[in-house]
Amino acid sequence: MIRRLRLPAAFALAAAAVLPGVAAWARPVTREEAMRAAIHPVASNPDMQAWLARVPVTREFPPDFAASLRGQGPAFIVEMSSAPGCLPCADLWSKLNSLARQYGWHVAVLDSQEAMLRSGRLGLPWVGHPVAWVRAIDDSNRVVPVAIGTDHAPNLARNLYLAAKMLTGVRADVGVRALSKFTGIVGLAPRPANKTERN
């Protein structure tokens, strides 16, 4: 089963769970090892679909789910990071836009630099694009992360619902426990261009 990100302590737990042997438990897990265990960079659609196939799909929703999403949607915006050639970004964009049309939400692409700064302010390690947040349209200071990497549409819808609940009064710790865990299915980081010097 896929290892999914939880805010933010699951990095250590995820790494410990996948490291082989008893020796892994004898030493502390580094931040880098924890991130590698939870992040799945993909370069092709088959790779992305293979990781998505491991992700559990939300099947149970509260009775007020659809009504809440439709009723609160116009007050909220989903902002996501993206990068050129990023397959999971295109996949997440497509799913969020479909949910936006269904429930009346707004979706926008967030500048890469702002996305990284926002992750840092929330104490989330930057793992690559896409990352998505929900905020009230009239308040740019209070945001709730709803995806790190692409995900199934039902999981995204659940997280939109819970983000709206948290931003309108549900205790954050209750909402975070109920969030669908983040997949970590992100695009490959672009390689720096080789610059050859001419003599």
Backbone hydrogen bonds, N-H to C=O, Kabsch-Sander energy under -0.5 kcal/mol:
donor,donor_aa,acceptor,acceptor_aa,energy
2,I,54,R,-0.9
4,R,2,I,-0.5
5,L,182,F,-3.2
10,A,6,R,-0.8
11,F,8,P,-1.1
12,A,9,A,-0.9
13,L,9,A,-1.0
14,A,10,A,-3.4
15,A,11,F,-1.9
16,A,12,A,-2.3
17,A,13,L,-2.0
18,V,14,A,-1.1
18,V,15,A,-0.6
19,L,15,A,-1.4
24,A,20,P,-0.5
24,A,21,G,-0.7
25,W,22,V,-1.5
26,A,22,V,-0.6
26,A,23,A,-1.1
27,R,24,A,-0.7
34,A,30,T,-2.2
35,M,31,R,-2.4
36,R,32,E,-2.3
37,A,33,E,-1.7
38,A,34,A,-1.0
38,A,35,M,-0.6
39,I,35,M,-1.5
40,H,184,G,-3.4
42,V,186,V,-2.5
48,M,44,S,-2.3
49,Q,45,N,-2.9
50,A,46,P,-2.1
51,W,47,D,-2.0
52,L,48,M,-2.6
53,A,49,Q,-2.0
54,R,50,A,-0.5
54,R,51,W,-1.3
55,V,52,L,-1.4
65,F,62,P,-1.9
68,S,64,D,-2.8
69,L,65,F,-2.6
70,R,66,A,-2.5
71,G,67,A,-2.7
72,Q,68,S,-2.9
73,G,69,L,-1.6
75,A,72,Q,-1.8
76,F,73,G,-2.0
77,I,135,R,-2.7
78,V,106,H,-2.9
79,E,77,I,-0.5
79,E,133,W,-2.7
80,M,108,A,-2.4
81,S,131,V,-2.6
82,S,110,L,-0.5
86,C,83,A,-1.7
87,L,85,G,-0.9
90,A,86,C,-1.9
91,D,87,L,-2.3
92,L,88,P,-2.7
93,W,89,C,-2.8
94,S,90,A,-2.2
95,K,91,D,-2.1
96,L,92,L,-2.9
97,N,93,W,-2.4
98,S,94,S,-1.9
99,L,95,K,-2.2
100,A,96,L,-2.6
101,R,97,N,-2.3
102,Q,98,S,-2.0
103,Y,99,L,-2.6
104,G,100,A,-2.1
105,W,100,A,-0.9
106,H,76,F,-1.2
108,A,78,V,-2.5
110,L,80,M,-3.8
115,A,111,D,-2.5
116,M,112,S,-2.2
117,L,113,Q,-2.3
118,R,114,E,-2.7
119,S,115,A,-2.2
120,G,116,M,-2.2
121,R,117,L,-2.4
122,L,118,R,-1.6
123,G,120,G,-1.2
124,L,119,S,-2.9
127,V,125,P,-0.6
132,A,147,A,-2.7
133,W,79,E,-2.7
134,V,144,V,-2.5
135,R,77,I,-2.0
136,A,142,R,-0.6
137,I,75,A,-2.7
139,D,136,A,-1.8
143,V,141,N,-0.7
144,V,134,V,-2.4
146,V,132,A,-2.8
147,A,132,A,-1.5
149,G,130,P,-3.0
150,T,185,I,-2.0
156,L,152,H,-2.0
157,A,153,A,-2.8
158,R,154,P,-2.1
159,N,155,N,-2.0
160,L,156,L,-2.4
161,Y,157,A,-2.3
162,L,158,R,-2.4
163,A,159,N,-2.5
164,A,160,L,-2.4
165,K,161,Y,-2.0
166,M,162,L,-2.7
167,L,163,A,-2.4
168,T,164,A,-0.7
168,T,165,K,-0.8
169,G,166,M,-0.9
170,V,165,K,-2.8
175,G,171,R,-2.3
176,V,172,A,-3.0
177,R,173,D,-1.6
178,A,174,V,-1.2
179,L,175,G,-1.1
179,L,176,V,-0.6
182,F,5,L,-2.4
184,G,148,I,-3.1
186,V,40,H,-0.7
186,V,184,G,-1.2
187,G,129,H,-2.6
188,L,42,V,-1.1
195,K,193,A,-0.5
196,T,194,N,-0.6
197,E,195,K,-0.5
